[in-house]
């Protein structure tokens, strides 16, 4: 059975509706996936970046293409959301192209 690999958004709200803490969780999570460039500046991965919802909840946007580059990183992000009981929204190919 082949598993479908999707882009998704981790929302900083638990399934019970409570805000996830610490408040900078999305920056920390994206920081794990970041790298330092030749100019000694940290840059977020193009596949894992912070965001927010219209209601102001912090999010992490995960591009499914990271699975092709580093499956363990993709699985880490999926398991982070599960382990912390966070809401996850799948992004369809049409939404990702927009």
Secondary structure, DSSP 8 states (H G I E B T S, - for coil): ------EEEEEEEETTS-B-SSTTHHHHHHHHT-EE-TTS-EE--TTEEEEE-TT--EEEEE-THHHHH-HHHHHHHHHHHHHTTEEEEEE-HHHHH-
